[in-house]
């Protein structure tokens, strides 16, 4: 299908100009198709290698785009029996031109990525594709590798358990797939290593870097050239609130802190809200009152705490109270093998290796009674923003970018562009339903599932957290319904379950992980029944997460429907409207019989307020990091390594 003139006509300003100009290249790429189809495999490879020679000789990559993209399209057709649609070519051209593209679910982002990756790889400087987890990095690399191999390029993968020699080999390939987190930590480890080499201390910290001997004492990464970020909104916005940090060795003071965490977790039940402490719902902060501080002074303490000042004691108690209120088991975290593992609020997946900052992680460990890890100092640190801005060229792709276009453009200096769908989207939105209480909402969800299941339609139900998916599962059990549940455990199984969620009569309950990375194909006869039905059981803090879940139905012109279920005691109203308004709405829901559908706009307003707050937090982090780096450069220090006390 050619690029829709109707689509281009509804765009305005620079976006329309850019896409119209780039769309003119698509027929030129198509014109080379008959000629390339006549070539043998070896001739196709030679044609690619001649392009590589021209790129390394200094010819601008833009001049090689038409032929390069035509070669990738032909290689994909031969090796994978997948031919790039015209809209995918347009997406590839946009990404080559430093854009973050919004492509709807099922439009083939993984295949589209091969186009800019191939073209930039011709320069021989290495290209990185950053995605959200190890499984997707490995899957996409292995899936697309035949295309690159047919054109004479090598592909590597970076995964968490890898040692330095394997990493170096993967980074040495023309194209490297991995997670943003691993790319960032490798940069920091290289930075630490280069400093040690400079200071003649190449044996120190070797264990931390995973080295086996002196022969491996060299950096694994080359200079940052081109990065393509998959699920760009998730990585560049959602994860940008937490810097990547490599810890230093603990001091005696930090070991003493463990005792403080344990003690404060054990006594917070004695502290009452409004009497002993005040809680700010919007800022999510706790402050002890005068009475609370007096109670803290008089309460019995272990001997080890005698050397700890009262100001610090107050801080430990305030942190413990905050954690007790805000960090909920099986919502924000799970306990696995005696360790606290964070559940990523935006993907619903386990965030392996990540820890909360400012002592929050240790306070959660103390709350759950597991071993409290020492909150160490920082040996090296970088933010996601800083890391990706180091690349000469940056691009991205996601199903939900336009809502964050201003932020992405301002911070990462990238155009944000919508790419038309290959076939018109025909998913239908059913009226949202608002209930007085969460209990009524869950009963209504179970009722709708029961009804649609009887018709044979597949249903995907998205929940905000693990505990809520378990609650819904119990209601479905009570009705004798068979379902599959996804709870942030095994990503490989997750992909398999999500991919099969379009089979007739299938019921899938999932945290919002179902919104990322895996296509749902409809089983036989499902399209005739109306396609996949998606149930959103709550609004998320970011509208993009809701859109990701909704995008699971109606892919590639398939039919599909979705409905949003809400309740007046939802957490979103508390976070967005504040405790007073949330309290009134909750009371209204408990004492009145609905309907409450008139409040749908209020939920959207609350969501926007939460989104703005998160945006401010990211801006504050950026400002703080900018000022910190500026100060350290003035002092002649390395802004990524000299982070103690920051």
N, C-alpha and C positions, 0 to 999 in steps of 0.2 A: 504494500500500500504506500502511495506517495504521501509526502507531508501535506497535511490538510491546509488548504488556503483559508478555510473557515477558521481553523485554530489560530493561524497567524494573524488573521484580521481582528481577533478579539484582544490581542496583546497590544500594549501601547508603549510609547517611549523607546528607550534604549533596548529593552528586551525584544521588541518587535524588530527593530533594525538589525540586531545581532542575529537572531534566529532566521530572519529572511535572507540575510547575507550567507549564513552558513548553510541554509537549506539549498542554496544554489549549487553547492558542491556535491550534493547527494546524487543528482543525475550523472555527473561526471564520473563518480565512483562506479555507478551502475553500468556506464558505457564500457568500462574495462572488463566486465564480467565475461562476455563471450570469448574474448582473447585469452584470459587466464584459464578458463575451463579447458582450453585446447592443450595447455601445458601438462607435461608429466610431473610427478612429485619432485623429482630431482631438479627439473627446470624451475619449478615454483620456488624451491629453496634457493637456487642460484639467483633468481630475481630478487628475493628478499636480501640475500647477502650483498648484492650490488647496491641496494638501497642503504644498507648498513655502511658500506664503504663511502658512499656519498655523504652520509650524515657525519661520519668520523672525519671526513675531509673538510667539514665546516659548512656544508650546504644547509641553509635554514630548514628546520623540520617541517615548517608550514608548507614548503614547496613539495615535500614528499608525502603530504597527507593523502591526496587522492589515490595515488598508487598504493601506498601503505595500507590504507583501509580496505582497498579492493583485495589486496593479498590476504589480509586477515579474514575477510568474509569468505573467500574461496577456501582457505585452509580450514575454517570452521565447517564449511559445507562438506568437505572431504573427510575430515577426521571425526567429527561429532554428528554429522548429518543435521547441523543447525546453521541456518543462513540468517545473518543479521537483517532485521527489518530496516526499512528506511529511517524510521524514527529512532532506532538504535544507533544508526550511523550519525544522525543529528545529535544524539546524546553524546556520542564519542567525540564529535567535533567540538561540542561545547566544553567537554571536560579537557580536551587538549588546549582549549583557550581559557584556562584558569577559571572554570565555572564549577559551581556546585549545582547539579541537576536534580530536579524532582521528577522521578519516574514512578508511576503507580505500581503497586504490588502486581507481580506476575508479568511485568513488561521486560524481564530479562536483563537486570542490572549486571549480573555476573558475566554474561556474555558481552554486554556493552563495554565493560571495563577492559576487555582485551584490546580494544582499539587504541585508546590513548597510551596504555601500558606498552604495547608493541612499538608505537611510534617514538615514544621517549626512550625506550630501551635501545633503539638503534644508535643513540649517541654513545652507548657504552659506559655510562656513568652510574648505572644502577637505578632501579625504580622500586618503590615500596608500595604495596597495597595493604592498608591498615583496616582491619575489621574488628568485630566485637569479641570474638573468642577463638581459642585454638582450633576448635572443631571446624568452624566455618573457614578459617584460614587454610587448614589442611584439605578440606573438602573442595574448596574452590580452586586451589592450586592444582590438585590432582585431576580435577574435572577439566580444567582449561589447558593443562600442560600439553596435550597432543597438538593443539593449535600452534603454540609457541615452538614446539620441537619441529613441526613441519616447516617452520620458517627460519630454523637455525638458531633459536634462542633458548637459553637455559632458565629453569625455574627452581627457586628454593623456598623453603618454609621455615619460619621461626616458631618454635613451640616452647612453652614454659620449662619442661624438664631438660632441655638441651644444654650440653656443656659448651664451653667456648670454641673448641675446634669445629664442632658441627655448625655453630652459629656463623663462624667466619666463612665456612664453605657456602652456607646459604646466602649470606650477604654478598659473596663473590659472584653469584648468579646475575644474569641480566635483569630478572624480575624476582622480587622477594615478597611473599605473602606472610603476614603475621598480624599480631594484635598491636594496637597503639601503645598499650602498656609495655609490652616486651620491647618494642622499638625504642621507647623512651628510657626504659631501664638500661638497655644496652648502651645508649648514648652516655648515660651517667656513669656506668661502669668503665666505659672507655675513657671518660674524662678523669676519673680517679686513677686509672692505670697510667695515663699519660703524665699526670702529676708525679706519680711515684717513680716513673722512669726518669723524669726530669731531676728528681731529688735523689736518684740512685738508690731507691728502696724497693726494687722490683719483687722482693720476696714477701713484703707485708700485704695483708689483706688478700693474699692469693686464694685462700679458701673461699672467701666471700665471692670472688670473681669466678670461681669454678675452674681455676687453672690447675693443671697437673704438673707443670714444670716450667722451667725458664724458657723453653722453646715456644711456649704459647703466649709469652708476655708481649703481645702486640694487640692493638685495637681490632675489633671485629667489624665495625662499620666504616664505610668510606664517607666522603663528603655528601651532605644531603642534597639531592638533585630534584627528583620528582616524587611526590607522594599523592596517592589516590586514596581517599578515605571513604570506605563503605559505611553505610548507616551514619552519614556525616553528622546529622543532628544529634544522634546519641553520643558520638565520640567528641565532637567539637563543641557541643553545648552542655549536654547533661553531665558528662564526665569531667568537664573543664572546671567544676567547682572543687575538685580534689587534686592537689599537686601530687606528682610522683616523687617519692622520697626513699632514699637508701639510708638505712639507720647506721649510726655509729655504735661503738661498744658502750655498754652501760656503766654509769659511775655508781659509787656507794650511795649517793643521794637518791639516785633513781631506784635503787633496790629498796631503800627505805619507803619510797612512794608506794610500793606494793602493799605494805602494811596499812598505809593510809587508805588505799582503795578498799581493802577488805573490811577494815573497821567501819568506814563510812557507809558501806553497803549494808552492814549488819545492824545499824542503829537508825536508819532513816524512817522506819515505821513510826518512830516516836515524834516525828515532825509533821505538823498539820498545816495545810494551806490556809492562807490569810491570817493565821495566828503566828506560826513560826517562820513562814516564808511567803513571798509574793511571786506569782507566776505570770510572766508576760506572754500571752498566747501568740501574739503576732511575731515577736522577736524570738520566741521559744527560749526564754532565759529565766533562771531562778535566782532570787536574791533573798537571803535570810533577813528576817526582821530583827529588831532589837531583842525581842523575846527569844527568837531562834538562836541568836548569837550567845545569849546568856545560857540557854539550855546546852549549847555546844561546849561552853566553858565548864559547866558543872558536871557534865556526863562523864562516866568512868572511861578511861583510855588505857590501852596497853602501855607498858613501860617504854617500848620502842618509840612511842610518839612524843616522848618528853622533849625531844630536841626540835620538834616541828612547831613553827610559830602558829599562833591562833588565826592569823589572816589566811595562811595556807589551809588550815583545818576547815575554815569556813568554805573555801573554794572546793575542797574535796566533797564536803557535804552537799553543796549546791549542785555540783556535777552529778553526784549519786542520786539526788532527788530528780534532776532533769532526766537522767537515764531511766529511772524507774517509771516516769510518766510517759516519755516519748519513744523509748526504744523497746518495741514489743517483740517477744519471742514468736517466731514463725511469721513475722510480718517484715521487720527490718533485718532479722538475722535468724540463723539456725545454729544448733550445736552439733558438730560432727567430729567424731574421734577426739572428744575432749577439748575442741577448739571452737571459738566463735567464728562463724563464716557469714559475712555480710550477704544479704539478698539485695541485689541491685534494684532500686525502686523503679527504674525506668525500663528494665528488660525483664525483671522477674527471675533472672538467673543468679546463681551463686557467683559472687565476685571474689574468686580465689586470689589469695595473696594481698587483698586490700585490707587496710585498717582505718578506722575512724581516727581523726586527729584530736589534738588537745586533750588527751586523757580519756576521751569518750570510750574508746575500745577497751581500755583497762577497767573502766567503771562497769561496762557491760559484763566483762569476764567475772568481776567480783560479784555482780548481781546474780549471775548464773552458777556461781560456785565452782567454776573451772579455774585452772592455773592462770594466775594473772601474769601476763607477759610484761616485761619491763618496758616502760615508755622511754625509748632511747633518744639520744640526740640525733642530729641529721648529719650524715657524711656528704650527701649530695641531694639536690632537689631541682625539679623543673616543673612548670605547669604545662598542661596540654597546649595552651595557646602558644607559649614560647617555643615548645618543641616543634610544632608544625609550621610556625612562621620562619623557622630556620631553613626550610626547603626553598630552593630557587623557584620551583613551580609547585603549585598545590591545586588539587581539584577534589571533588567529592560527588557522592550520589546517595540518594535516600528517597523514600516514598513520601516524606513530609519535611520539606525545606522552606516552602514559601512563607509559612507563618513566622519563621525566624530569619527571613531574608535580610532585614536591616542589621541584625546582630552579626550574622555571618559576613555580610559585606563590610561592616565597619571594623570588625576584629581581624578577619582573615583576608580582607581585600580581594574577595572572590565575587564574581557575578553569581546570582542565584536565579536559575531559569527553569520554568516548567517545560517538560517535553511531552508532546501529544501522545496519547495512547495509540497502539497499533490498530485497535478496534474500539469503537465508542463504548464507554462505560455505561452499563444499564442497571447497576445495583439500585435497589429502592430503599429509601429510608422510611421506616414505619414510625408512627407517632411515639415520642418519648413518654414514659410513664413515671409519675412521681408518687411515692407512697409516704404515709405518715411516719412509719418506723421501718427499720432495716428488716425486722422479722416479717412484716407484710410484704416487703419487696422480695425477699428470698422465696416466700411461698408463691408469689406471682411468677417468678422466674421458673420455679419447678413446674408450675401449672402449664406455662407456655412450652417448656421442654417436653412435657408429657404429651401435649396436644400435637405438636409438630412431629414428634417421634412416631406417633400413631399413623401419621401420614407418610412416614418413610423418609422424611427429609433429614439430611445431616445437619448437626447443630454444633457450633463452636461457642463456648461460653468463656468470656474473659473476666477474671477477678483481679482485684488489686493486690492481694496478698495470699500467702499460703494458708493462713488460718481461715480465711473466708472461702477459699476453694474447698477446704475440708468440711466447712459448715454446709455448703451447697451439696457436696457429695453425700452427706448424711440424709438430706432431704430427698435426693434422687434414690438413695437406697430404700427409703421408706416407701417409695412408689414402685419399687421393684424394677427400676430402670438400670440397664447396663451402660457403663460409661468408662472412658479412660481419663486419668487425671495426670496432669503435668505439674510437678512441684519443684522445679529448679534443681534437679539432681543430676541426671545423666543427659548431656546434650545430644549424644548420638541417638539415644532412644527418643528424645524429644523430637528430633528432626523426622524420624520415622513415623511417630504418632501423628505429628502435625500434617505431614504429607498425606496420610491416610484419612484425614478428617472429613474428606468430601465423599466418602463411601455412603451409600444409602443406609439410613437408620443409625448412623454413627453419632455418638454424643461424646464430645471432648470438652473437658473442664481444664482451664489453664490459667496460670498467672499471665501477665502481659507478655511473657516470652514468645507466645504464639504469633506475636506481631512482627517478628524479625527473622529473616534469613531463609525461610523454607516455603516453597509454593504448595498450595492446596489444589489438587486437580479433582474435578468432579467425576464421580463414579457413573456407571451406566444408568441412564434414566433420571439422573438427579436434575439436570437442566430443565427437563420437562415438568418437574415438580416445583420449580422455582429457584433451584440452586441452593447453595449453602446459606444457612441462616446464622448470623452472628448476634450474640446477646452480650451487650456491654453492661455489666452489673453495677458499675459505679463510674463516675468521671474521675480521671486521673489529674494529678497536679499540672500536667502539660497536655494541651489539646492534641499535640502531635502523637502522644501515646494512644489516645482514643482513635485517631485517624489510622494509625498503623493496624490496630485490631480490626477496625471496620474494613480496611483494605484487604483483609483475607478473603472476603467474598467479592464476586463480580470481577474476577481477574480475566484479562484477555477477552473481554466482551461476553463473558459468562453471565447468566442471571444470578441474582443473589439479593438477600434482604438483611437489614440489621435494625435492632431496636436498643435504645438506651433506657436502663432502669435506674431510678434514683430514689433516695429517701431523705426526709427532712432531718435525720440525725447523722447524715454522712460527715466524715472527717473533713471533706473539702469545704463545707460551709463554715466549720470552726476555723480552719486555716485561712479562708478567704474573707469571711465576714466578721470574725472576732467572736469572743466568748458570749457577749451580751446578746447579739443578734442570733447566734447559733442556739443559745439557750431558749429564746422565745420561739424559734422555729421548731425546735425539738418538742417543746411543751405543746405547741399547736398540733403537731403530728400525733402526739399521744392522746390528746383529749378530743380531737375532732375526727369525724369520718370524712374522707376525701370527697371528691377528687382534688388533688393538689397540683395538677398538671400546669397550672398558671405560674408555678414557681420555676419552670425550666430555665427562663432567662436569668433568674437569680443564680443558678448553678454556673451558668456561663460567665456571669460577672465575677463570681468568687474565683473561678478558674483563672480568669485574666489577672486578678489581683495577686494570686499565688505565682503565676508566671512572671509578673513584674517584679515580685520580691526576689525570685530566683535570679532574674536578670541583674538586679541591683547587687546581689551577692557575688555574681561573676565579675561585675564591673569593679567591685571593691577589691576582690582578689587580684585582678589585673593591675589596679592602681597600686596596691600594696607591693606586688612583685616588681613593678616598674620602679618604684621608689627604693625598694631594697637593693635592686641591682645597680641603680644609679649610685647609691651610697657606697656599695662595695667596690664599684669600679673606681670611684674617687679615692678609695683607700688602697687601691692597687690589688684588690682581692678578686678571686674567681667567683662570679655571682652564682654559679651552679654548685660550687663545692664549699665555699666558706659560708655555711648556713647556720652555724651554731648560734643559738639564742635568737634566731629569727622566727 
